Amino acid sequence: MEIIISILAGLLFAVGVYNILQKQLLRIAIGTGLISHAAHLFILTMGKLKRGQPPIIQDGITQYTDPLPQALILTSIVISFGVTSVILVLAYRTINENETDNIEELRGNDND
């Protein structure tokens, strides 16, 4: 199961980087979202996927799930939500002010 999630995280990283390298602002925002989701899966996989064990040490329990990856993912979700919100607001303002979402046109490089 960990191998499948690792492959999925790698694919999300690859698609996210591909979208960040595009010329449209919306694709750049989608790419940052995909990279953040890939990071969440990566953190979860690094914490080892254990099912059915409680995350708190109690009497009589010898195996337990480490709660640290879950806490890190929760923090990462909040941070990625804030970053994605800022990127979307900046893209919205840029598109309204300049009437384009193409990075090349915003730079002033005309490839005519």
BELPEZI-V140071 format. One record per residue. RES is the residue in three letters. SS is DSSP state (~ for helix, > for strand, _ for the rest). Layout:
[[RES SS] [RES SS]]
//
This chain:
[[MET _] [GLU ~] [ILE ~] [ILE ~] [ILE ~] [SER ~] [ILE ~] [LEU ~] [ALA ~] [GLY ~] [LEU ~] [LEU ~] [PHE ~] [ALA ~] [VAL ~] [GLY ~] [VAL ~] [TYR ~] [ASN ~] [ILE ~] [LEU _] [GLN _] [LYS _] [GLN >] [LEU ~] [LEU ~] [ARG ~] [ILE ~] [ALA ~] [ILE ~] [GLY ~] [THR ~] [GLY ~] [LEU ~] [ILE ~] [SER ~] [HIS ~] [ALA ~] [ALA ~] [HIS ~] [LEU ~] [PHE ~] [ILE ~] [LEU ~] [THR ~] [MET ~] [GLY _] [LYS _] [LEU _] [LYS _] [ARG _] [GLY _] [GLN _] [PRO _] [PRO _] [ILE _] [ILE _] [GLN _] [ASP _] [GLY _] [ILE _] [THR _] [GLN _] [TYR _] [THR _] [ASP _] [PRO _] [LEU ~] [PRO ~] [GLN ~] [ALA ~] [LEU ~] [ILE ~] [LEU ~] [THR ~] [SER ~] [ILE ~] [VAL ~] [ILE ~] [SER ~] [PHE ~] [GLY ~] [VAL ~] [THR ~] [SER ~] [VAL ~] [ILE ~] [LEU ~] [VAL ~] [LEU ~] [ALA ~] [TYR ~] [ARG ~] [THR ~] [ILE ~] [ASN ~] [GLU ~] [ASN ~] [GLU _] [THR _] [ASP _] [ASN >] [ILE ~] [GLU ~] [GLU ~] [LEU ~] [ARG ~] [GLY _] [ASN _] [ASP _] [ASN _] [ASP _]]
//
